[in-house]
Amino acid sequence: MPIIVVHFAQIFSGRETNAVFVEGIFQISDKYLEIKNGDDFGEMEVSTISSSGIRMRNSDSISLNRGDTIDIMGKLSFIVADASELRFAPIVETSEPGTYELRGTVHDDKFDTSIWTPFNFEGFYYNIDENISTESLVIEELDDRTIDDEALVYSTKPEPVEFEHESWGNYEVLGFMAEKYFAGYPENIFGNSKSISVLSDSILSKVLIDDDNKKSLFTGSSLALENGYSLKAAEVDVNGERILFELYKDGKLLDSGIIPQNGDYIYEADLGGAEAVPTIAVHVSTVFRSRETDAVFIEGIFQISEDYLKISEGDSFGEMEISSISSSGITMKNTDAISLSKGDIIDLMGKVKFRVADASVLRFYPFVEIETSKGDQLDIEIPAVIVTGNQTEILVKARNVSVGGVEVSFGNESIGTTGDGGNLTYTPGKEGSFTVSASKAGYVSGSKKVDVVKQGVLKLQLSVSPNIIREGDQIKIKVTDSANNGSISGADVFFGGKKIDEPTNAEGITSYWVTAPGTYMINATKAGYEEGETLIEVIENVAQFTFSNLTVEPASVETGTAVNIRVNATNSGNVAGGSKVELLVNNESVDSKNISLNPGESKPVEFSHTENDAGTYKIEVGGLSKSYEVTKKAPFFSGLATVGILATAFVVLRKRRK
């Protein structure tokens, strides 16, 4: 079975270098999935399988209870609205880190789709619990493969939606170019005596966090928020009724507040013309004090971005231009005709694009790509080796905070959910190697391998330092026992199947130089102990470029006036190397510079950029972003007119004095 195919388009041999040009790569996995009739996958069971296809049916009835997420099969689930009316939809899990495409219904000869809403385009904002949608995209006229100018209409309007922490009430949300934005607060939210509408000031702020999951925070630890903010539980009062919070931004103390049980910590900031807008809200459900530890239980976090988007009529986003904007909504239309050429990907606006089939028949659909980061990774704390019959505590955290309501599985068996403190106890009944996994909606699932041994059996455990290993590094391998983590001397250690010359010393340590990148198994053996093993990854020596301190000066200029853009580049890798630094303006590459840095070296990279149209422009360099405004240049004659008026006034005054 051919599993790897590579096409060599050209082979080149020269005096200075030899090279080969590859044009075509195909690979399938050698780790296959074997399936047969009767196999179960979630709620589904294979009923027929042949060379012509596979059919599965649910083996038991499926209850669509309010607020449930039901694992149907593999990564496919049903999400059910938390509402009295039945609403549900199939979804594919996108919590694992990576890039995912969310697409809309295909327009072709069979399905003449010309209107996209959240009901046929998952990229648009939709709240299934409250059945709230705000965005629509309509093709009013399509001439063969051309959308005429002003025939593609996008519209969105603000809608009230409940906070995830329902006791806070609601706020106004607006889907804009397939992203969720904050539009305003009604009266009496977070102590405001009047309503706040940032949309009426032509401003939009992204909703960064809207969460009601229970979290426990011990004193001295911090809750990681977005955009460099963190909230530290500094101290619990002597009565165990109030908590002192300290808010940090990029490591610097910004604010503090003493919050009682069932109280809210609120941080306010100015957003454009809107003053004192609550941008961070955290609800304290319980404050706990004891002899051994102090803690606070949080149930409700809301955060919006202070880096707002300012928009006005005439602003362009890709192919679209804002034709109207008010507190009641935004409308955009295409200013020029859009050609749907074969195989094209067309940037419509923001992250929304059209993908056109590379075929003679016209087929296309809207889509957005979303990137899931590792920010909400579930981490499992459990000993690497546990004993049958002994009760073991499992702790699950995310962002260094304990997470409740996490479903934990031991092997293929679900053993329950974590409590408010993120913990769960379990007593294993049989020995072997198992994978402990943790999952919860909205989080990246976590897993950890655990060995279960019989009573009285000692197993070797291995730990390797440093944590990040590169080719050419010397690593230290420490061997301990599973009973009391005591050092084991005289153990034989194998790296990738090859025995290391020196056994472990009195501290249970031996060293080894790694010479090549890759994934390696390390084993340890000693008479009277069960063999231990661990897997490590050795990273290739590369130059790694990181960027910091992006500045755009000045923050506001007139049309035709340049801004100076500066960013600091650092090679955090361990070898010298070069990088192409691109300047993106409104998601389009407009300039680039090549830099070369030694390991640990830093240098500034500078650009100059000019825009001739008024509007708000987003600058991106090295994954960092800033915005600046371009205003219309005042007419030259206005200054002359002012001088003329002043001169006339001077003459009149002189005449009056005479």
Phi, psi and omega in degrees: 000113176295119180250342176226128176227128179230129179260124178264109183283325185205141175241131188235132176232125181225181180291322186264329185205156173244146183208160174227138180255119182262132178221083181127114177227134176222134178212137171242159185285144173270000173259100189262163175253119179261128183230153180210166178305135179093349178294139180259139172226099184063237180275355188253153179228137180291119180262323175218146176212131178203182179295344181267354177150182181231139175231135177232151176225155175289130183280334177233165178293151182244123180265126182263074182282152181306131174077004183281151164242116189252122177287109181277305178190138180054233179268004182270128180226164167257132171252129185248133181297142174275072186209161179292328176279141180282117172223130177209160183209149173283139177225155175249133182298129178234027182278335178293140181304136180155185179250131183235144177259124173254118187240162177259178179300142182282135170269120174208193183295328183278319183241100185278061182286125178229002177231129178238128175229179177300345181280344174226012175214102186296341181293331180286152183294135177207134175251107187289330181295321183253001180057048183248126174226155183230340191250149171210150178228125187231130169265111183277336179205129179233117182254098183057251179254021184234131170264115184297159179300138182064017178263351175254116187241125175247134178220150177209151181219150180286147178221145176285136179223144181288143168300153172300323172275096195298332183294345177284342182096228182221168175221168180267131181240152180219122169281126180226115181054044175069025174230150185272123181236150174274133181245339179165171175244144169283183180294153172063031173255125181057035176084003179284129180280342179225164182288156177236125176235104177283336178295326178294339174266013180060041181232142174230140179234134182290141171278115184269318181220133170216095196221140177235016179289141179288134179223143176249140185227117179277152181299138183094343178261165187234147173266119181281121175257190181268167176057035174084004179273148172214144182245116184263131171278095190281314188197142173259138181291166188298334180273354180067033183243342183224155181235136174269115176262145172234125181261126180244147174233115182053040176085356181254135180295128185245325186199162175211159180194147178258120188240130178278171173302143182059030177244172183238133168269126182236133173241131184246152178210160177274132176241100182060236180277350179271121184261149175052053178271125175298117181254339177226131176224131179227126181263128178264115180273319183214141171246133187233134178227135177214178179294325186270324185205155173242145183208165175225138178255125184253135178218083181132113176226133176223133179214135172242159185279142173275346175274086187275163176255118178261128184230156178206165179301136181095347177294140181253140174227102184063236180276354189251152179226139180290121179261334176205147178210134177201181178295345181265354176151182183228138174234137176229150177223157176284132182279330179237163178295146180247122180265126181264073183283154182304130174076005184281151165242119189250122177283105181282304184191133180054235180268358183276129182224161169256133171252123183254134181295143175275070185210161180290331177276134181287116172223133178203161177208154174278150177205159170229152174252129177247145178249126177258123181265182181267014186297331183247039179289131175278127179249134183253127175252114180203143178302147181291333179229127178233165188247139178300139179084349179263134179288131183237138178263133177248130179240132180243130180231161170211134184056034178068018180236136179297140184240125177269164177072022179268130177280128183245133177241141176245106191069231178263007185253128174285128184249008175124189180240153181288150176280188182301330180275006178078011186247160181205136178256147182211141177243109181290144183254342181219153183277163179142184177259130184227156173253122176267126182236150180229134181216145175201142181303134179091358180237156172280124182299146179241157178210157179207138180274138182226140174256132176250124182242162178288162174302133177087350179272132177255129180245142177283137176243145181238140171228142186236137174229149002286172181293318177258119185247129178244156178302137183094352179281152168262124181256153174249130181247120180251134181245127179229171178262161185278349184281303183229016178063030180281149181293140180246115178266157177073016178276140175275132183241136181241132177249114181058034179088352181257129183289131175284137187303315185264124173289175182293145181275193183297333178272004180078023187240141167225160184241157179205138176268124177268136187245348184216146177290158179146184178253130186229144173264133175246127181241154175224136179226151172197142181302133179093356180235151173281138184301142176245157180208157174209156182248133178234159175241128177257122186269142178294145175292116180218159170278132180239122185256129175239154185232146182208166173054056175285127177232144175232115184229137352285171183283342179216131180223165173274160178304140180084359180255135185279149169251150178260127183244130184222136177219148180263126180252138181226136173268100181270004176280188183245013172222157178290152180187173181241161180210148174264119181260117183259142173258119178251133175238119185051047175071010178244135179286123182241345181197162177204157177219143178263133179232157177224127184226146172280164178304129179081355182279144176234150175202151178281147174240128186238143175229159170232133185221142182231136174240143182257356179243142179291150179152183176257129184241134180262123179260132177229129175219125175059032180085356177261153182219147174215158177239151174217162185251142173243122181254158180292138181288132180297137179302142183298324185290341182297323178293319179295321179297320179297317178299319180297318179297316180297320180296318178298316179299322180296317179297316180299316180298319180296320181294319180295322179296322179294000000 
